[in-house]
Amino acid sequence: MVDGDAVLADRRWSIAYEASRCLQCGLCLEVCPNFSVQGAFGGMAAMVPLARLLSEVPAEQRKRLASTYRESVYGGCGKSLACRSVCPANIDIDNLLSRSNAAAVWHRW
């Protein structure tokens, strides 16, 4: 039998690992139709570190971080996923985005 806490920890580790691969090069911002320097949407360059933090911070801090994620990522991303094809680290943007949305927006891992 698999321990539920172990499965949850494994999922969080997976998200943190995938997010840690981001080079912060900004190529994703260059192709994003929703990103603007003057805008509130931080693009994938903001989403990836937030996804990592969401998977690592204690539960009491996660609520505040989830609010930041909803405002700066979820609310601005049009899900065009143009960032996916230019990422030099080949980060699994789809998986990272869906898991982060589940955690920050729907409060589930």
Backbone as CSV, one residue per row, in Angstrom:
resi,resn,N_x,N_y,N_z,CA_x,CA_y,CA_z,C_x,C_y,C_z
1,MET,0.848,-1.182,0.000,0.000,0.000,0.000,0.893,1.246,0.000
2,VAL,0.524,2.240,-0.777,1.293,3.468,-0.890,0.762,4.494,0.099
3,ASP,1.665,5.109,0.825,1.318,6.144,1.792,0.890,7.407,1.042
4,GLY,-0.284,7.961,1.369,-0.808,9.157,0.700,0.112,10.346,0.825
5,ASP,0.750,10.514,1.995,1.683,11.627,2.181,2.909,11.469,1.290
6,ALA,3.345,10.233,1.093,4.503,9.984,0.233,4.182,10.319,-1.220
7,VAL,2.977,9.995,-1.656,2.558,10.309,-3.026,2.498,11.819,-3.212
8,LEU,1.923,12.524,-2.234,1.836,13.976,-2.305,3.223,14.603,-2.323
9,ALA,4.118,14.118,-1.479,5.483,14.633,-1.450,6.184,14.373,-2.778
10,ASP,5.935,13.226,-3.375,6.530,12.884,-4.660,6.041,13.825,-5.758
11,ARG,4.760,14.137,-5.756,4.205,15.077,-6.744,4.804,16.459,-6.580
12,ARG,4.916,16.907,-5.334,5.490,18.235,-5.087,6.951,18.276,-5.501
13,TRP,7.685,17.198,-5.230,9.080,17.139,-5.634,9.183,17.207,-7.144
14,SER,8.295,16.514,-7.832,8.285,16.501,-9.288,8.077,17.907,-9.847
15,ILE,7.148,18.650,-9.279,6.890,20.024,-9.713,8.104,20.899,-9.433
16,ALA,8.659,20.784,-8.238,9.820,21.597,-7.864,11.005,21.304,-8.773
17,TYR,11.214,20.035,-9.080,12.329,19.665,-9.950,12.140,20.234,-11.358
18,GLU,10.956,20.058,-11.907,10.682,20.562,-13.260,10.862,22.074,-13.305
19,ALA,10.364,22.771,-12.305,10.476,24.233,-12.261,11.923,24.686,-12.066
20,SER,12.705,23.910,-11.345,14.094,24.304,-11.091,14.950,24.253,-12.356
21,ARG,14.459,23.598,-13.385,15.201,23.509,-14.632,15.141,24.797,-15.457
22,CYS,14.260,25.722,-15.077,14.101,26.977,-15.827,15.397,27.787,-15.788
23,LEU,15.818,28.258,-16.958,17.040,29.034,-17.091,16.818,30.534,-16.866
24,GLN,15.560,30.942,-16.760,15.198,32.351,-16.635,15.792,33.181,-17.780
25,CYS,15.775,32.611,-18.976,16.353,33.269,-20.148,15.419,34.319,-20.751
26,GLY,14.106,34.174,-20.540,13.147,35.135,-21.052,12.646,34.861,-22.457
27,LEU,13.083,33.784,-23.078,12.589,33.485,-24.431,11.076,33.305,-24.436
28,CYS,10.542,32.757,-23.370,9.094,32.562,-23.279,8.346,33.895,-23.329
29,LEU,8.957,34.923,-22.781,8.312,36.239,-22.777,8.288,36.853,-24.172
30,GLU,9.312,36.556,-24.954,9.408,37.094,-26.319,8.278,36.606,-27.213
31,VAL,7.809,35.382,-27.006,6.792,34.812,-27.889,5.386,34.848,-27.301
32,CYS,5.256,35.240,-26.060,3.954,35.221,-25.384,3.060,36.365,-25.874
33,PRO,1.880,36.036,-26.402,0.975,37.086,-26.862,0.316,37.864,-25.725
34,ASN,0.412,37.367,-24.504,-0.219,38.027,-23.360,0.738,38.850,-22.516
35,PHE,2.035,38.698,-22.733,3.019,39.404,-21.926,3.275,40.794,-22.473
36,SER,3.355,41.752,-21.562,3.725,43.122,-21.885,4.552,43.650,-20.711
37,VAL,5.579,44.382,-21.006,6.425,44.921,-19.943,5.608,45.781,-18.981
38,GLN,4.614,46.483,-19.490,3.780,47.337,-18.653,2.644,46.571,-17.972
39,GLY,2.401,45.347,-18.363,1.272,44.582,-17.848,1.550,43.886,-16.529
40,ALA,0.495,43.359,-15.933,0.600,42.654,-14.651,0.974,41.182,-14.826
41,PHE,0.778,40.636,-16.028,1.076,39.225,-16.282,2.570,39.027,-16.431
42,GLY,3.132,38.189,-15.592,4.577,37.968,-15.588,5.056,36.903,-16.548
43,GLY,4.142,36.228,-17.236,4.528,35.194,-18.181,5.077,33.951,-17.488
44,MET,5.566,33.040,-18.294,6.115,31.799,-17.751,7.357,32.055,-16.919
45,ALA,8.050,33.135,-17.195,9.233,33.467,-16.400,8.854,33.728,-14.939
46,ALA,7.620,34.156,-14.701,7.127,34.334,-13.335,6.436,33.070,-12.838
47,MET,5.746,32.373,-13.741,4.995,31.188,-13.338,5.905,30.081,-12.837
48,VAL,7.013,29.865,-13.496,7.870,28.741,-13.140,8.422,28.872,-11.716
49,PRO,8.990,30.020,-11.319,9.439,30.127,-9.925,8.281,30.044,-8.926
50,LEU,7.131,30.599,-9.285,5.972,30.498,-8.397,5.515,29.055,-8.246
51,ALA,5.568,28.286,-9.316,5.201,26.869,-9.256,6.139,26.131,-8.313
52,ARG,7.404,26.454,-8.403,8.378,25.806,-7.513,8.099,26.171,-6.062
53,LEU,7.862,27.436,-5.809,7.576,27.863,-4.440,6.292,27.237,-3.910
54,LEU,5.274,27.157,-4.748,4.014,26.536,-4.326,4.223,25.107,-3.856
55,SER,5.177,24.426,-4.448,5.415,23.031,-4.082,6.306,22.887,-2.860
56,GLU,6.970,23.975,-2.456,7.946,23.868,-1.375,7.572,24.564,-0.077
57,VAL,6.746,25.593,-0.136,6.476,26.366,1.080,5.485,25.646,1.991
58,PRO,5.550,25.944,3.280,4.576,25.370,4.217,3.160,25.841,3.888
59,ALA,2.177,25.076,4.325,0.771,25.329,3.989,0.319,26.746,4.342
60,GLU,0.773,27.282,5.466,0.321,28.618,5.873,0.821,29.713,4.927
61,GLN,1.961,29.501,4.298,2.477,30.476,3.329,1.917,30.235,1.931
62,ARG,1.490,29.040,1.668,0.986,28.676,0.342,-0.251,29.487,-0.035
63,LYS,-1.086,29.817,0.947,-2.316,30.561,0.674,-2.006,31.942,0.091
64,ARG,-1.047,32.640,0.692,-0.665,33.960,0.206,0.005,33.862,-1.166
65,LEU,0.851,32.872,-1.328,1.525,32.663,-2.601,0.533,32.278,-3.696
66,ALA,-0.466,31.486,-3.342,-1.498,31.096,-4.310,-2.262,32.322,-4.798
67,SER,-2.496,33.261,-3.910,-3.182,34.495,-4.290,-2.340,35.278,-5.305
68,THR,-1.056,35.372,-5.057,-0.144,36.041,-5.990,-0.143,35.334,-7.334
69,TYR,-0.128,34.009,-7.307,-0.144,33.215,-8.537,-1.424,33.494,-9.329
70,ARG,-2.564,33.485,-8.653,-3.841,33.728,-9.348,-3.852,35.088,-10.024
71,GLU,-3.298,36.086,-9.358,-3.300,37.445,-9.907,-2.287,37.625,-11.034
72,SER,-1.068,37.114,-10.848,-0.003,37.417,-11.804,0.178,36.371,-12.897
73,VAL,-0.384,35.187,-12.739,-0.213,34.155,-13.763,-1.560,33.694,-14.307
74,TYR,-2.372,33.102,-13.461,-3.626,32.495,-13.914,-4.531,33.511,-14.602
75,GLY,-4.622,34.703,-14.040,-5.490,35.737,-14.598,-5.015,36.295,-15.926
76,GLY,-3.723,36.148,-16.238,-3.198,36.753,-17.455,-2.848,35.790,-18.566
77,CYS,-2.682,34.530,-18.232,-2.263,33.554,-19.239,-3.433,33.161,-20.127
78,GLY,-3.269,33.340,-21.429,-4.304,32.965,-22.386,-4.182,31.519,-22.836
79,LYS,-3.215,30.798,-22.311,-2.985,29.369,-22.603,-2.668,29.118,-24.072
80,SER,-2.020,30.065,-24.732,-1.593,29.830,-26.114,-0.439,28.832,-26.149
81,LEU,0.301,28.773,-25.076,1.442,27.866,-24.907,2.523,28.048,-25.977
82,ALA,2.643,29.255,-26.485,3.721,29.554,-27.424,5.077,29.372,-26.744
83,CYS,5.100,29.535,-25.439,6.325,29.395,-24.657,6.882,27.973,-24.724
84,ARG,6.014,27.015,-24.889,6.396,25.599,-24.881,7.429,25.291,-25.963
85,SER,7.254,25.844,-27.140,8.130,25.486,-28.263,9.486,26.192,-28.247
86,VAL,9.637,27.251,-27.474,10.906,27.980,-27.471,11.760,27.706,-26.244
87,CYS,11.255,26.979,-25.298,11.980,26.746,-24.047,13.234,25.898,-24.292
88,PRO,14.429,26.469,-24.069,15.652,25.709,-24.313,15.851,24.566,-23.307
89,ALA,15.181,24.627,-22.162,15.287,23.566,-21.156,14.222,22.490,-21.365
90,ASN,13.357,22.691,-22.346,12.261,21.751,-22.638,11.421,21.438,-21.405
91,ILE,11.093,22.471,-20.662,10.258,22.300,-19.474,8.863,21.874,-19.923
92,ASP,8.300,20.938,-19.213,6.953,20.444,-19.515,5.942,21.492,-19.023
93,ILE,5.780,22.535,-19.821,4.941,23.676,-19.462,3.498,23.246,-19.195
94,ASP,2.959,22.369,-20.028,1.571,21.929,-19.869,1.341,21.328,-18.481
95,ASN,2.196,20.405,-18.108,2.075,19.728,-16.816,2.288,20.701,-15.669
96,LEU,3.317,21.531,-15.779,3.626,22.489,-14.728,2.487,23.486,-14.546
97,LEU,1.937,23.951,-15.640,0.834,24.907,-15.593,-0.419,24.272,-14.998
98,SER,-0.748,23.071,-15.440,-1.962,22.436,-14.912,-1.837,22.095,-13.438
99,ARG,-0.681,21.624,-13.017,-0.496,21.306,-11.593,-0.484,22.564,-10.731
100,SER,0.148,23.610,-11.235,0.186,24.867,-10.485,-1.195,25.493,-10.402
101,ASN,-1.957,25.430,-11.497,-3.328,25.927,-11.476,-4.162,25.141,-10.474
102,ALA,-3.989,23.834,-10.455,-4.734,22.994,-9.511,-4.423,23.391,-8.079
103,ALA,-3.168,23.646,-7.796,-2.765,24.006,-6.438,-3.215,25.417,-6.060
104,ALA,-2.971,26.370,-6.947,-3.234,27.771,-6.607,-4.680,28.190,-6.781
105,VAL,-5.340,27.634,-7.754,-6.698,28.075,-8.062,-7.747,27.169,-7.420
106,TRP,-7.537,25.861,-7.540,-8.541,24.921,-7.032,-8.128,24.270,-5.717
107,HIS,-6.963,24.675,-5.176,-6.479,24.221,-3.872,-6.371,22.705,-3.762
108,ARG,-5.852,22.082,-4.790,-5.635,20.630,-4.740,-4.358,20.299,-5.505
109,TRP,-3.719,19.262,-5.082,-2.497,18.800,-5.741,-2.893,17.650,-6.556
